[in-house]
Amino acid sequence: MAISTMAASGGKLAIQLPGGRDGRDPERAIKRGPSRLPRELILATQRDRLYDGLVRTVAEHGYANATVTEICRAAGVTRPAFYEHFDGKEAAFLAAYTQGTDMLLGVLEKEYREGSDDWYSAVWRHLERLLEILAGTPAFAEAAIVEIEMVGPEARRKRAELLHRFRGFFSGAPELPKEVNRMTVIDTVIGGVYTAVYQRVVVGRAAELPGLLPSLAYYVLTPFGLALPPKTGPAPAGGVRYPRAAPASSMPLFLTPDQA
């Protein structure tokens, strides 16, 4: 686990994804001169700072335009130190992506396993947690969800592995009709949630992700025949009614800023 990235807070795990801190923060600097710090700790500190520097640089300039020199500058780490850890930019990106997504899924999976909620409530709780974490680290959201497209086949493979891990959150979902392929439905729901998050992040609106919670919860629950009352407070008289969906042909796959 990366240094100072996860800690208990108010009964739940707090999480600090790569890109959430300034790599050049003086408090993170390794003092020059003779040091009693173990080499392993020095290397781990450098690596954490490089993760932060890389994610912030990629989020600001795009993966294609980010250079090792800029990443090192943002991390406060020398180029020779960078190459002690990574063969190049792609290897560094993949390491930061793996570090961040493992942390994120690790927290969500732990809370899902240990939670006492029914599946309906768990959907609300874990979607809310996911959206809040991503909104709190917009640089990581930009790098991991948008810029990953520019990295190459290995990055896309890792993204597919990540999305497959979300299947575990459907272990408590109700059964579907026999003629319906359950895994196809689950993968379609996961892909739809991912696309909705992408639509906000790609136009620089990651801070708005928590506002998607009611819509995404509705999207996740509906295929499994579950109604969606308000998250808090009593249901209105006569139940909850939703407008009919617009025809699919009128709904763009990716929203432009003026459509969102």
N, C-alpha and C positions, 0 to 999 in steps of 0.2 A: 504494500500500500504506500502511496506517496506520502511524504512528510506533511503533517498538519492539514490533511485534506478531508478527514472525516472525524467527527467527534459527536458525542451524545449532547443533545440540546432539547430540553423540555420533553424528555421521554422518547424522542425520535432522533435518528441520526442526521446531523447536519452534514452537508456535503459541499466541497469547494472544487468545482471542476477545473481542468486546465483552462487558462485564460481568465480565471476569476481574480487573479492577483497580479500586481506589477512585479515583473521579474527583476526590476532594478531597485526595488524597495531596499533602502540601506539596512533594514533589520535582517534581510536575508543574505547580506553580503558575507563572504568568507573572509575573515581578517587575514591580511598579508603577514608574512613572517612565520616563525616557528609556530606550529599549531599542534595541540594535543588531540584534535578531533580525529577520529578514525577515518581512514581514507574512504571507507564505505559510506560514511555519513556525508563527506565532502562530495562524493560522486552523486549521491542521491539528491543533495541540495542543488547541485548544478543541473541535474536532469529535470527536477521539478521546475526550476527557473526557465530552462529551455522549453519545456512544455508550455508554460505561460507565455513566453516570448513568441513561440511559433504560432500558437492559436491567435494571439492578438494581432500579429503581423499578417497572417493569412486572412483574418476577418477584415482587416483594414484595407489590404492591397489586393486580395485574391491570391489563390494558390499559385497561379501561373506567374504572377509578378513578384511574389515574395522571394527574397534571396537569403542565402545562409548568413550573409553579412548583416542584413536587417534583423534577422531572427536573433543573432548573437547580440546585436546592439540592444534589442528590446529585452533580452534576458540578462544583460550585464555579464555575459560569459564570452570568453575568447573563442575564435575559430578553432584553434587546436583543441580546446576543451570540447567543442561541439563534435569534432571528429573522433574524439575518444569514445563518445556515446553512440554516434550514428554514422552510417556510411554516406548519407546525403539527406537532402530535403524530404524525399518521399519516405525514407525509413523513419525520419523524425516525426513526420505527420502521422504515419501509421501507428507509431508508438504512443503519441499523444492521444490519438483517437481511441486506441485500445484502452489506454489508462482511463480516459474519461468515461467511455461507455461501460467499462467494467465496474467503475465506481457507481455510476448511475443505476445500472441494472442490479448491481449487488445490493444497494440500499432498497430498491423497490422489491426485489425478490425476497429479501430478509423480512421486510415488513409484511409482505403478502403471506409468507409462510407462518409468521407468528401472529397474524391478525385473527381476531375472533369474529369479524364481520361476515354476514352472508355475502354471496357473490355480487349481488346488486349494489350493496353499500361499498364493497371493495372496489368496484369499478369507479365510483365517484371519488373515493379516497385516493386511489393510486393515479388516476388521471389528474386530479388536482395537484398531487405531489410532483408528477412529471412536468406539468406545465409550469409550475412555480419554479422548479429547479432550472429549467431551460430559460425562462424569462429572467432569472437572476444571474445568468451567465450568458449574455447575448453573443459574446465573441465565440464561445464554444458552440452555441447553436448554429451560428453562421458557418463556422469551419466544418462542423461535423455533419450538418444537414445540407448545406448548399455547396460549399467548396469541394466537398468530397467527390463530386462529379468530375472534377478536373484532375484527380490524382492518378487514376488508372485502374486496371482490372483488379489488382489485389485489394484496393480500397473498396471497390464495389462488392467484392467477395466478403469482406469483413462487414460491410453494411448488411448484406443478406443474412449473415450469421447473427447479427444483432437483432434484426427483425424477427428471425426465427425464435430467438429467446423470448420474445413477447408472447409466444404461443402458451407458455406456462401459466400466464395469467388467466387463461380460459379454462383451467382445469375444473373450476367449480361452476361453469356455465351450464344452463339447462340443456337437455338433449334436443336435437333437431329432428325433423321428420326423416324417416329412413331413406327416402329418395334423395335427400340433400347431403352432399359431401361436407362433413363438418369442418375438415381442415381447409377446404377451399373457402368456406364462409369466414373462418377465423383469419386466414391470410388476407382476404379481401378487406376485412374490418381493420386489421393492422395497417395495411397499405393505405386505406382511406384516412386514418388518423395521421399517419406520417405525412401524407400529402397536404392535409389541412394545416399541419404545423409548418411545413415547407412554405406554404402560401404566405404565411405571416412573416417568417424569418427572411425570405428572399427579398422582400420589400422593406426590410429594416424595421419591422414591427414586432420583434420578439417580446417586447414588454407587454404586448396585448394578449399573449398566449393564455394567461389564466382566464380571460374572458370567453375563451372557446369552450370552457368546461361543460356548460349545459348542452350545447350542440353536440359535442363529441360523446358525452355520456349517452345521449339519446341515440346517436349513431351506433354505438357499441351495443347497447342493450336491445334495440329494436329487433334485430334478427333472432333473438332468443325469446321473443314474446313477452318482454318485460315492459310494463308501463313506466313512465318517467314523471313522477310527481316532483314538485319543487324540492330543492335540496334541503331547505329549512322552512319551518312553519307548516301550518295545516294546508291541505289541498283545498282549492276553492270549491264551492258548491257545484255539483254536476261534474266534478273531475277536471282533468287538465285536457285542453283541446289544442291541437297544433294545426296550422294552415297546411293545406295540401302542398306537396312539393312541386316546384316548377318542373316542366318537362326537361328531361336530361339534355335534349339538344340545345336548350337555351342556357345551360350552365357551363361556363368555361372550366377547363381542367385546372388552369392556374389563373388566379386573379391578378389583374393589374391594380396599381394603387388606387385608381378611381373607382374600381369595381368592388373592392373589399369593404 
